Amino acid sequence: MGEDLCYLPPEETTNELADFFATFADPTRMRILTLLTIGDYCVNDVSDLLGMNQSTISHQLQKLRKKRLIDCHKSGKKTVYFLRNEKINDLFLQAVLATEQ
């Protein structure tokens, strides 16, 4: 049994993972991330596509940026948001497959 424990990640790592996955617990953030797996969008586009007000979208985008899941760049006067890492697409696909089983 003691040998199996060597595969457990350190407590700091599990705390970071718990914090990471807690980000996905909010349905609005999930919808935004799902949308960003399709393409890059500005706040107005995200708001229109999800049928939500811009202040809610902006607030959640900032939370996602703080967690370093998304980033943004300027395109003219607009700020365009995108996924920082394509592995988020893989994570979403695996989650969908896991919930369908």
Backbone hydrogen bonds in HBPLUS format (Angstrom, degrees):
<---DONOR---> <-ACCEPTOR-->    atom                        ^
c    i                          cat <-CA-CA->   ^        H-A-AA   ^      H-
h    n   atom  resd res      DA  || num        DHA   H-A  angle D-A-AA Bond
n    s   type  num  typ     dist DA aas  dist angle  dist       angle   num
A0004-ASP N   A0001-MET O   3.08 MM   3  5.41 129.1  2.35 106.2 118.4     1
A0005-LEU N   A0002-GLY O   3.21 MM   3  5.35 133.1  2.44  98.3 110.1     2
A0006-CYS N   A0003-GLU O   3.24 MM   3  5.73 154.8  2.31 109.6 116.3     3
A0007-TYR N   A0004-ASP O   3.17 MM   3  5.89 165.1  2.20 118.2 122.7     4
A0008-LEU N   A0005-LEU O   3.09 MM   3  5.39 163.3  2.12 110.6 115.9     5
A0013-THR N   A0010-PRO O   2.97 MM   3  5.33 121.9  2.32 106.5 120.5     6
A0014-THR N   A0010-PRO O   3.11 MM   4  6.56 158.4  2.16 154.2 160.5     7
A0015-ASN N   A0011-GLU O   2.88 MM   4  6.11 152.7  1.95 151.6 159.4     8
A0016-GLU N   A0012-GLU O   2.99 MM   4  6.23 154.3  2.06 144.0 150.8     9
A0017-LEU N   A0013-THR O   2.90 MM   4  6.17 156.0  1.96 150.3 157.1    10
A0018-ALA N   A0014-THR O   2.92 MM   4  6.08 157.7  1.97 144.5 150.4    11
A0019-ASP N   A0015-ASN O   3.01 MM   4  6.23 157.0  2.07 145.8 151.8    12
A0020-PHE N   A0016-GLU O   2.88 MM   4  6.09 156.0  1.94 146.1 153.2    13
A0021-PHE N   A0017-LEU O   2.88 MM   4  6.13 169.8  1.89 158.4 159.4    14
A0022-ALA N   A0018-ALA O   2.92 MM   4  6.01 140.3  2.08 140.2 151.3    15
A0023-THR N   A0020-PHE O   3.18 MM   3  5.57 142.1  2.33 105.0 114.7    16
A0024-PHE N   A0021-PHE O   3.04 MM   3  5.41 141.3  2.20 106.3 116.2    17
A0025-ALA N   A0022-ALA O   3.02 MM   3  5.16 161.6  2.05 108.3 114.1    18
A0030-MET N   A0026-ASP O   2.98 MM   4  6.28 154.8  2.05 153.2 161.4    19
A0031-ARG N   A0027-PRO O   2.94 MM   4  6.17 155.8  2.00 146.1 151.9    20
A0032-ILE N   A0028-THR O   2.96 MM   4  6.23 159.4  2.00 150.8 156.4    21
A0033-LEU N   A0029-ARG O   2.88 MM   4  6.05 169.3  1.89 152.6 155.6    22
A0034-THR N   A0030-MET O   2.87 MM   4  5.99 157.7  1.92 147.1 153.8    23
A0035-LEU N   A0031-ARG O   2.94 MM   4  6.13 157.5  1.99 145.1 151.1    24
A0036-LEU N   A0032-ILE O   2.90 MM   4  6.20 154.3  1.97 150.6 158.2    25
A0037-THR N   A0033-LEU O   3.02 MM   4  6.32 120.0  2.40 138.9 153.7    26
A0037-THR N   A0034-THR O   3.15 MM   3  5.21 145.4  2.27  97.6 107.9    27
A0038-ILE N   A0035-LEU O   2.98 MM   3  5.42 148.8  2.08 108.5 118.0    28
A0039-GLY N   A0035-LEU O   3.36 MM   4  6.83 147.0  2.47 142.2 151.1    29
A0041-TYR N   A0081-TYR O   3.13 MM  40  5.41 144.0  2.26 145.0 150.9    30
A0081-TYR N   A0041-TYR O   2.74 MM  40  5.41 176.7  1.74 142.2 141.9    31
A0046-VAL N   A0042-CYS O   2.99 MM   4  6.29 167.1  2.00 160.6 164.3    32
A0047-SER N   A0043-VAL O   2.82 MM   4  5.96 165.7  1.84 156.1 160.5    33
A0048-ASP N   A0044-ASN O   2.90 MM   4  6.11 162.3  1.93 150.0 154.5    34
A0049-LEU N   A0045-ASP O   2.83 MM   4  5.95 171.7  1.84 157.4 160.0    35
A0050-LEU N   A0046-VAL O   2.93 MM   4  5.94 153.3  2.00 148.8 155.3    36
A0051-GLY N   A0047-SER O   2.86 MM   4  5.66 117.9  2.25 134.7 149.4    37
A0052-MET N   A0047-SER O   3.04 MM   5  5.03 150.2  2.13 139.0 145.5    38
A0051-GLY N   A0048-ASP O   3.29 MM   3  5.05 141.9  2.45  91.6 102.4    39
A0057-ILE N   A0053-ASN O   3.20 MM   4  6.53 164.1  2.23 151.8 156.4    40
A0058-SER N   A0054-GLN O   2.78 MM   4  5.93 168.4  1.79 155.7 159.0    41
A0059-HIS N   A0055-SER O   3.00 MM   4  6.07 159.8  2.04 143.2 148.6    42
A0060-GLN N   A0056-THR O   3.07 MM   4  6.31 162.6  2.10 150.4 154.5    43
A0061-LEU N   A0057-ILE O   2.82 MM   4  6.03 154.2  1.89 154.2 162.5    44
A0062-GLN N   A0058-SER O   3.00 MM   4  6.22 153.5  2.07 147.5 153.7    45
A0063-LYS N   A0059-HIS O   3.18 MM   4  6.53 151.6  2.26 142.3 149.8    46
A0064-LEU N   A0060-GLN O   2.97 MM   4  6.24 156.3  2.02 148.1 154.4    47
A0065-ARG N   A0061-LEU O   2.87 MM   4  6.13 147.8  1.98 145.8 155.0    48
A0066-LYS N   A0062-GLN O   2.88 MM   4  6.09 156.4  1.94 146.8 153.4    49
A0067-LYS N   A0063-LYS O   3.09 MM   4  6.36 144.3  2.22 141.2 150.1    50
A0069-LEU N   A0064-LEU O   3.02 MM   5  5.53 162.1  2.05 167.3 163.1    51
A0068-ARG N   A0065-ARG O   2.86 MM   3  4.77 152.0  1.94 101.8 110.5    52
A0084-ARG N   A0069-LEU O   2.99 MM  15  5.64 178.5  1.99 133.7 134.0    53
A0071-ASP N   A0082-PHE O   2.88 MM  11  5.59 154.7  1.95 158.3 166.3    54
A0082-PHE N   A0071-ASP O   2.92 MM  11  5.59 155.7  1.98 153.2 155.8    55
A0073-HIS N   A0080-VAL O   2.90 MM   7  5.39 144.6  2.03 143.4 154.8    56
A0080-VAL N   A0073-HIS O   2.79 MM   7  5.39 172.6  1.79 168.2 165.7    57
A0075-SER N   A0078-LYS O   2.78 MM   3  5.24 164.7  1.81 155.8 158.3    58
A0078-LYS N   A0075-SER O   3.17 MM   3  5.24 149.9  2.26 127.3 122.4    59
A0088-ILE N   A0085-ASN O   3.11 MM   3  5.99 168.9  2.13 122.5 125.8    60
A0089-ASN N   A0086-GLU O   2.96 MM   3  5.45 133.6  2.18 109.1 119.7    61
A0091-LEU N   A0087-LYS O   2.87 MM   4  6.18 155.6  1.93 148.3 155.2    62
A0092-PHE N   A0088-ILE O   2.90 MM   4  6.14 159.7  1.94 152.2 156.8    63
A0093-LEU N   A0089-ASN O   2.94 MM   4  6.20 161.6  1.97 151.7 156.9    64
A0094-GLN N   A0090-ASP O   2.92 MM   4  6.13 165.7  1.94 153.0 156.5    65
A0095-ALA N   A0091-LEU O   2.94 MM   4  6.14 152.0  2.02 144.9 153.1    66
A0096-VAL N   A0092-PHE O   2.91 MM   4  6.17 158.9  1.96 153.6 158.8    67
A0097-LEU N   A0093-LEU O   2.95 MM   4  6.19 166.2  1.97 153.6 157.5    68
A0098-ALA N   A0094-GLN O   2.86 MM   4  6.00 152.5  1.93 143.9 151.9    69
A0099-THR N   A0095-ALA O   2.98 MM   4  6.18 148.7  2.08 145.3 152.9    70
A0100-GLU N   A0096-VAL O   3.10 MM   4  6.27 130.8  2.35 142.8 155.4    71
